[in-house]
Amino acid sequence: MILIGEKINSTRKSVREAVANKDAAFLQKLARDQAEAGADYLDVNTGAFPEEEAELMEWLVQVVQEAVELPLAIDSANPSALEAGLKVNTNGKPIINSITAEERKFGKVVPLVLQYDASVLALALDDSGISKTVEERFAVAQKLIESLCGEGVAPDKIFLDPLIQPISVQNDFGVIALEIIRCVKQQFPEVKTACGLSNVSFGLPQRAKLNRYFLTMAMAAGLDCAIVDTMDCGLLDAVKASEALLGKDRFCKNYIKAFRESKGR
């Protein structure tokens, strides 16, 4: 299971203030804490500053890379900000977060994916918006995957995001996402699946509990990657337990190691 640490995102008040004040020490500590907790990638986002997003993304990528050696998920809806981060990236192969099937955005982001040999988080979304049924949304996902492959992106560099929406808004949104994950893994086994986990619990109490349970369901459906709070020990326990139960942990070595390390917590 690939875990992307979610915390260096300017939509969070503390991070927005730190980026605005160029508080490198705060952001570097956040990067180190997530790395030490078990993140495989760190998400970096400066979208709260639309006028300065590209400039701040360049600065933020450099600041984070001074603190940790983890690869980054460079997160923006703005292709200029994505390119600014990619130009200064030195921590291995990044993930571009994100691309959609929207014609204008697809055409601007694909060249960056190819130029920088990056992986890409692909959202099951087109110019019509987010489809409401499994069949319609999977058709968008299929078109997006096939278009990326047609442009020369390797299937194993694609992370398809089914777009998890809050179950507080519509009670079957979680089920729809799980079905999209299953469909993608059945039809495109080399393509990875990914999600922003915490979206599922928005507006509900005890969100961490819902996130953990949903993650185990999604892993059983074929989820490969999630953007999560890697400092949530209970969530990491759920990941290790699920990997063992799904036969992805030979002789349960990782589960046993995690159990031993968690004693005394």
URJOPE-V717013 format. One record per helix or strand of 3 or more residues. SS is the DSSP state (H for helix, E for strand). FROM is the first residue (numbers start at 1). TO is the last residue. If there is no record, write none. Layout:
ss: <SS	SS>
from: <FROM	FROM>
to: <TO	TO>
This chain:
ss: <E	H	H	E	H	E	H	E	H	E	H	H	E	H	E	H	H	E	H	H>
from: <2	13	24	41	53	71	79	95	103	119	134	155	158	173	192	197	207	225	233	250>
to: <5	20	37	45	67	75	88	99	115	123	150	157	161	187	196	201	221	228	245	262>
